[in-house]
Amino acid sequence: MILKEVLAGVALRGVLAEEIARRDIAGLAYDSRKVEKDFLFFAFQGSRLDGTKFAAQAMTRGACAVLSEMPRPADFAGTWIEVEHGRRALAVAARNFYGRPDERIHFTGITGTNGKTTTSFLIDAILREAGFVTGLIGTIEYRLAGEHRDAANTTPESLDMMQFASELEERGGSHLVSEISSHALELGRVYGFHFHTAVFTNLTRDHLDFHNTMEEYSAAKRLLFSPEGAPAPPFAVLNQDDAASQVMENGQSSVIWYGLSGGAQLCAENVRASFEGLRFDLCYQGLRQPVESTLAGRINVLNILAASGAALSYGIDLGTIARGVARLKAVPGRFERIDCGQPFLVVVDYAHTDDALRNIIQVAREMTKGRVITLFGCGGDRDRAKRPLMGMAAGELSDFVVLTSDNPRSEDPLDIINDALVGLGRFDTPHIADPDRAKAIRRALEEAREGDVVLIAGKGHEPYQVLKDRTIHFDDREMAREILGDLGYV
């Protein structure tokens, strides 16, 4: 493919000379280490690294040109193509280079503060139950036609996503399900992509270190439903129970409204939540289908409804939806139970916002008559304003709280803990604080008695902890099992 075909639709800041426009392009890269002969290299201005610094290295490795929204460095001698928006340019170029697989593969995008991962796993399970070969891109892992791959980002760069979709098509795949983060939408990682179905879960406070205000955060989410550079998705699946859904409605997509409150097109009736999971009737357009799931808590009823709405957009019947839901036994790090024979329940969950923390504590309340012991921390170098809110959520709803470190990054863990204590201190809930997460987990488990629930919140599936000077291996699930073993449980 020649350069002018790769860049068709890209907003350039100048005219390509014909000699340059007709150059053959063998591949695209935004990482100079992956450049090969005749590649087009994309240089981005990042928060920590300046892509122009790698331009010379890319040329040395064989790149035929560098594309960037930044001006040519004074000491750069190769071909420099300046564009209006670097990541949008990459998205358009990647789509062109891989032959626009999103016009043949059905893309489903899920956005929202909480529930994206579980909803994506559910949609994938239902699609596979319906007989489709699928791809899945999300926070925990990527899956391509049954092959599992490590996840780099919740939503990868556009080039990686288009390459993934192209490979899925080569393997006979037909549906790609992806979590779409607000960062990805704002930065242009899915700019110009054609989505068949867009799903909205909810909107609560998060990522304000990046978006500054809730209005900006909401506007970023809306880009999935009212995209720039692409048509609106034919279907939108919206949560009637969340007022932010009104902002997501675009007047062009066919909307499937789901919810637990009255009036939703797609709803759940006769909900029964227990230690073993969920049972309810899935109701849509006068039809009723019993559903059973091992996922816990009423919050997962909403996730199942959202996934069911996406499945309905593909014409999948309610019976197949119910079998797909039952097929998914668990989602790593999402209310994941740790069972070593102890007489109390231990759960690891990714909850790292005040709303998510409230949700999992309420789920625990539904499942036990004993106490709820909540362990949590707050991330460093992130929105400080949500820390006291998380403290308030834990203090208001728990019987005992253990406050510890999450991923402190460059901040002092004690400073982070003190921020959370401002909210926790509004309640008389007994609590302890220990910045050593391993010791804190031990304290929480030693505190538990028969019938209690211990919630270990914040990191979920993550097998690491990010400290000021290094990243270490740390898995809450492994640590809980090790400590339970030390306490005599097997």
N, C-alpha and C positions, 0 to 999 in steps of 0.2 A: 504494500500500500504506500502511495506517495504522500508526502507531507501535507499537501493542500487538501487531500481527502481526509487525512487524520484530523486536520484542524477545521474541517467544515463546520460552521456554526460557532466557532470560538471567536470571542470579541478581541480582535487584535488592536494594538495601538499604532499600527503602521501597515504598510503594504509589503507582502512577501515578494521578493525578487523571484522571477520565474525560475531561475537556476536553483534557488533554494526550495521553492514550492514543489519542484519535481523530484526532489531527493527521495530515495527509497527509505522507508522506516521499517526497521526489523523488530522494534519493540519500544515500550515505554517504561520509564522508571522515575521514581521520586527519591530513591535511595541510591546514591552514587556507587555503593558497593555492588549493586545489582545491574549496573550498566554493562552492556555488551556492544559489539560493533554495530554502528548505524542505529543506535537507540536515540530516542528523543528524551532528554532529561528535563524534569520539572523541578525548579528551585523555588522553595517556599520560604517565606519569612515566618519562622516559628517563634514560640514563646521563649524557648531556650537556645535554639540553634538557628543560624542564618544559612539558608540553603545555598546562597550565592558562594559561600566559602567552599562548597563542594563542587562547584561548577567546573573548575579546572581539573579536578580529579575525574569527573565524569568524562571530560573531553579526552583525558589521557587514556581512559578505559575504552574509548572508541565511539563516544556519543557524536552524532553529527550536528547537533544543535542543542542549545539550552533555552527553555521557555520559562518566563517568570513575569510576575507583575512588578518586580523591582527593576530599576534601571541597570543597564550594563555596568559592571565594575570597570573602573578605569584601566585595570591591568588585564582585562579579559580579551583574548585575541580571536576567539572562535565566533561562531554564529549565535547571536543572541536575539530571541524573539520575545518582544514585550507584549503582554496581554493585560486586559482590564482586571481580571480576577483569576489568580493562579489555580485555586482548587476547582473552580467552575470549569476552567479550561481543561484541567485533567479529566474531570467527569465527562465532558463532551468528547474529548479525544479518545478516552478509554472506550466509551460507547461506540464510537466510530470504528476504532481499531478492531474491536471484537465482534463487529457486525450486528450491533444492537440486539443482543440476546433477550433484553427485556421486552421486546416485541413478540417473542415466541414463548419465553418462560414466564409463567404467571408470578409476578412479584407481590408478596404480602408484606406490608410494613406495619410494625407495632410501635407506637410511641406512647409516652405517659411517664409519670414519675415512678410509680410502683406497678408491679405485676407484669412487666414486659416479658421477662424471662419465662415465667410459668405459662403465660398465654402463648408464647412462641412454641414451647415444648408441646403444649396441648394441640395447637393447630397442626404441627408437624405429625403428631401421633394420629390425628384424625385423617389427614391427607394420606398417610401411609396405609391406614386401615381401609381407605377408599381405593387403594391399589396404585397410587401415584408414586413415582420415584421423585424424591424431594431433596432439597438442600435447606440447611438451617444455619443462620448466622446470628450469634448472640454473645452475651456476656460470659457464659460458662464455657462454651465450645462452639466449633463449627462442625457441621455434618454435611458430607457430600455423597449422595447416593449410598448411604450406609457407612461411609468411612468417617471416622472421628478425627478432628484436627484441633490443635490448640487455638484458643481465641486470643488474638492480639489486642483488639479493641471491641467494644460493644458493637460499633458500626465501623468496619474497616474503611480505608481510603477507597475512593471510587474505582481506581485501577484494580485493586484486589477484588472488589465486589464484582466487577464486570468479568474479570478473569475467572472467578469462581462460577459465575452464571454460565459462562461459555463452556467451562469444563463440565458443569452439570448437564448442559444440553448435549454435549458429546456422549455422555453416559446414559442418555435416554431420559433425563429428568424433565419434569414439566412444571414444578412448583418450587419457588424459593421463598422461604419465610425468614424475615430479618427483623431484629430489634433495631429501631432507628432512634438514636439518642438526639437530644436537643443540640448537643455540640455538633454532631454530624450534619444536622439540618442547617444550623447557623453558618457553619464553615463551608458548606457547599459540597459535601462528600457524596450526596445523592442528587445533585443538581441535574435536571434534565432527565432523570430516570422515570420510566413509565411503570407505575404501580397499578395492579389490578384492584387490590383491596388495601385500604388503610384503616388501621384499628387504633382507637384511643382508649386508654385505660382510665387515667385520672390525672389530676394536676394538683400537687401539693408542693410546699416549699423545698427546693433543692437547687443546687448549682448556681446560686445567686452570686458566688464569687466570679462566675463567668458571664452570666446574663444581667447582673446588676439589679433588675426588678422582676417582679412576677409578671408584669405586662410583657417585658421582653422575652421572658421564659415561655410564656404562652404563645407569643408571636412566632417563636422558633418552632414550637410544636405544630402550629398551624401550617407551616410550610409543607408538611406531608400531605395535607388535605387541599391546600391551595398553592401548588408548587409554582416556582418560577422556572421557565424554560421547558415545561412539560405540561401535558393536559392533566386535569384533575383525575384522580382514580375513578373508575366506573362505580366502585362501591366504597362506602365509608361505614364503619361499624363503630357506633358512638355510645358512650355510657350515659344513659338518661339520669342516673343518680348523681352525676357530677356536672355542676353548672358550667364548667369550662367547655363542655361539649358543644354548647351553643356557639362558641367562638370557632370551633372546628368545622361546623357545618358550612358548606360552601355554595349550596344552591345548585350544584351541578351533579354531584355524585348521588347515586341511589343510596339512601341511608337505612341501615338496620339498627334500630334503637334497642339496646338491651338494658336490663336493670332489675333491681329487687323491689323498687317502688312501683306503684300502680301505673298502668298505662303504657308500659314498655311493650313493643312488639314481641320481643324475645325475653321471656322471664322464667323464673324458677318458682315453683309452688311446692308446698309440703316439704320444706327443707328440714332435714334431720342431720345434725352434726354430732359426731361422737368421736371417741378415741380411735375408732377404726377408720373414720373418714366421713364421707358425705353421701347422702341419698336425697334426691329431689325429683320432681317432675319438670322436665324441660318443655315449655309451652311456646308454640309459635303458630300463628294463623289458624287457630282452632285445633291444632294437633297437640298431642301430649305424649311424651316419651320418658319413661323412668330412666334415671341416670344414677350410676353408682361410681364413686371415686375414692381412692385411698388418700387423696389430698385432704388436708385438714382445714377446718374453719370456714366460716361464712364468707370470708374474703375470697376464698378460692371458688365460691359459687360465681362471683362476678368474673373471675378469670375464665371459668368454664363457659359462661355465657358469651364473653367476648370471643373466645375461640370458636364457639358454635356459630356466632354471627359470621365470622370469616368463612367457615365451612359452608354455610348457607349461600354465601356469595358465589360459591363454585358449584352450587346445585347439589350438594351432598345431602342425603336424607337424614332424618333424625335418628334412625336406628343405627346407621353407620357412625354418626357423631357420638352416640352413646357408647358404642364399642371402642371407638378411638379414645374417648375419655378414660374408659376403664383400662385401656392398654397402658396408659402412662401411670406407673406405680409411684414415682417420686421424681423430684427435681433437685439435683445436688445443691445443698446449701440453702434450700428454701423450705423452712420448717422441717428440716431433716432430723429424724429421730436417731438418737444414739442409744442403743440397747445393749447393755452388758449384764443384764439380769438384775439391775438395781430396782428397788421398789418405788422409784419415782421416775418421772419422765424427764429426759434431757433432750433439748431441741437446739439445733444450730440454725440460725437464719441470717440472711444478708441485710436485714433491716438496718438502714443507716440514715433514716430521716425520722422526724418526730411522728409523722403520720404512719409510716411503716411500723415503727415501734409500738404505737398504739394498737395497730391492727393485730400484730402477733401476740401482744399481751392479752387482748380481748379473745383471741382464739384459744389461748391457754386457759382463760377463765371459763370458756365453754366446755373445756375438756376435763376439768378437775374440780374437786371440792376442797382440795388442799391449798397450800400457799403457792403464789407465783413469785419465783426468785429471778430477777432480771439482771443480767450482766451486759453492760454495753460500754462503748467508748465513742469518741468522735474523731473524725479524720483531721489531721493537721493540714495547713495550707489550703483550707476550704472554708466555706461560708461559716464564719464564727457565730452569726446570729441564730443559727439553728441549734447550737449547743445547749443553751438554757431551755429551749423548747423540748429537746430530747430529754433533758433532765426532768422537766415537768411531766412529760408523758410517763416516764418510768416511775417517778415518785407518786403520781396520782393513782396509777393502776396496779402497781406491784405491792407485794407484802414485804419484800426485802430487795435491796438494790446493791449491786456490786459495780462500782464505777472504775473503769480501767482505761488502758490505751487501746486505740484501734491501729491506724497507720499514722503515727505522729509526724512523719516526714521531717521537715526542718524545724518544727516547733518543739518547745519543751513540753513533754507529756503532762507535767504538773499544771502548766498554764491552761492546757486544754481541759483537764479535769476540773480546774477551778471555774472555767466558763460554764461547764455543765452543772456544777454544784449550785450555781445561782438559781437555776430552775428547780433542781432537786430539793434545795433547801426550803422551798415554799411549802413543803409537806413534811409531816412528822414521820414519814416512812423510814424505818431502820435502814441504815446503809453503811457501807465501808468503801474506801477507795484505795486502790493499789495500782500503780502504773505498770507493774510487771504483769502482763496478761496471763502468763502461765500460773503465777501464784494466785491471781484473781479468780481464775477458773477453778482452781483447787478450793479456794475459800467458798465459792458458790456451791460447789458439789458437796463440800463438808457440811454446809448449812442445811442441805436438803434432807427432808424426812419423808417417810412413806406417804404417797399420795400427792406430793408436791410436783410442780413443774419448774424446771430450771431452763431459762431461756438464755442462750449464749448468742448475743446479737451483734451484728455489724460487719462481719467478714464473710460469713456464709461459706461459699465454695473456695474462697481464696486460700492458696497454700503458702502464703508469704505474709510478712509484715515489713512495711517500709519505715525505716528509722532515718535519723538525720544523716548518718554517714554510710549506710549500707541497707541492703534488703536481705532479710533472713528467711529461712524456711519456717513457717508457722501455720499450722492447720488446726483450727478449733476442734474439728472432729477427731483428729488424731490425738490431740492433747486431752480431750474429754475422755476418750477411751483409755488412754494411758493412766490418767488419774483415777478413773473408776476401777481399773485393775489394781492400782496401789491400795485402794480402799477395800479391796477384797471381793469385788464383783467380777464375774466372768460371763 
